[in-house]
Structures are given as structure tokens and as C-alpha cells.
Amino acid sequence: MITGEKVTLEIYAEGPPDAMGDPSVVAVTEDIENVLVEPGATDNLSSVSNRPDGDIAEYKLHIPKGYERYVFRGCRFKVRGEWMGSYRKSDLLHSGKYAR
């Protein structure tokens, strides 16, 4: 039987208006149990000289049913102790329903 890992989901949700009445966002975290973590492709690791200044860590997360209420675009996941994702808090204030 395959067993999953616990990962932490961090999303930003609409918060109360700030002191000036502008919309704000707050970070909301939730632990998700039994997530299958699949390592990404390793075909580009054969030559270290191609990437002397860094590397890319990719994981494919297979999240169990019951989390359909979330839109995972723009969120972060804490996988094996490291935060992964590419959102910026300011993007939420300048796009979508926060745009003025």
C-alpha cells in the first residue's frame, strides 16, 4: 500500500479592510495528510556544468479528494520542510477582485 506525506498548503484569503479602508489579504495555512509526492524529471541532471549556479526542484503533488474547493494557482506548499510555489502577495492586491 502506498502511503502519502503531510504537506502544508498556504493560500492568501481576503482579510478585513486595513486602516485606510483598502482590501487586505491574510495568509491561511492548512495541513493536508496523505499527499503522494512524486519527484520531477531528472533527465537534465546529467551535466552539472549546464547549471553551475543553481538547480530546479520539481515535485508533482497528488492531493487526495476533498480539496476541490481550493484553487491551487498562486499558493505555496511546504514539502519535506521546504516551501515551494511562486506567488507574490502583491499580485493578489493588483489582480482579480482586488483590482480597482
N, C-alpha and C positions, 0 to 999 in steps of 0.2 A: 504494500500500500504506500502510495506517495503521500508524504506529509509536507505541509507548507510551513512558511515562516511568518512571523509577525512583522508587519511594516507599519509605519506611521504615515498617515495622509495629512498634509497641511494645505488648507484652502483658505482663501480670504472671502469673508462674507460681509454683507452690508452691516455697518455698525451705526450707532447713534450719530446724529449730526454733531460736528465739532462746535467750538465756542463761537465761531463765525457763521454757523448755520450750514456750512458746506458738508456734503456727504463724507463719511469716513468708512474705512474698512477695518475689520479685525481679523486676526489670524485664528483659525479654528483647527484643532488637531484631533485626529481620531485614529486609534489603533485598529488595524484590520488583521485578523487572525487567518491563518491557513492560506496565505498567498503563495502561489508557486512562483519562484524566482528562476527565470531561465537566463543564463549568461548570453550575451550578444555574440555576434560573429567574431571570430578570431583570425580570419583569413588575411587581415592586414598587419598582423603582428610578426610576420616573418623577417622583416627588415627594420631593426631599431633605428638605423640611420635615416629613415624617411621621416621620423618624428622625434628628433633629439630633444625637443623642449617640452614634451608633454605626451599625454595619451588620452584615449577616449574610453570611458567605461559605459557600456550599454547593458541594460537588463530588460527583459520582457517580463512584465508582471501579469500573471494570470489571477485576477481577483475573483473571489467566489461570488456567486449570485447573491443578490440582496443589496448591492451597492449601485443599482441602476439610477438612483436618484441623484447621483453626483455626475457632474461634467468634469472630467479629469484634465481637460485642457487648461493650462495655466496653473496647475497645482504642483506641489512637491511631494516626494515620497522619501522617507528615511528607510533605506535598505541596508542592512548589515552595518549599521552605525554611521552611514554617510548619507547626507541629503542629496537628492538628485531631482532635477527638474529645472525649468528655465522660465520662471515667471519673474516679473518685477511688480512690486506693489503699486508703483506709479501707473503702470499700464491699466490697472483697474479703475483708476480715477479719471483717465483720459479716454476711455473707450466704453462701448456698450451703454448701459443705462446710467452710468455716472457722467457721461459726456454732456456738456451744456451747450 
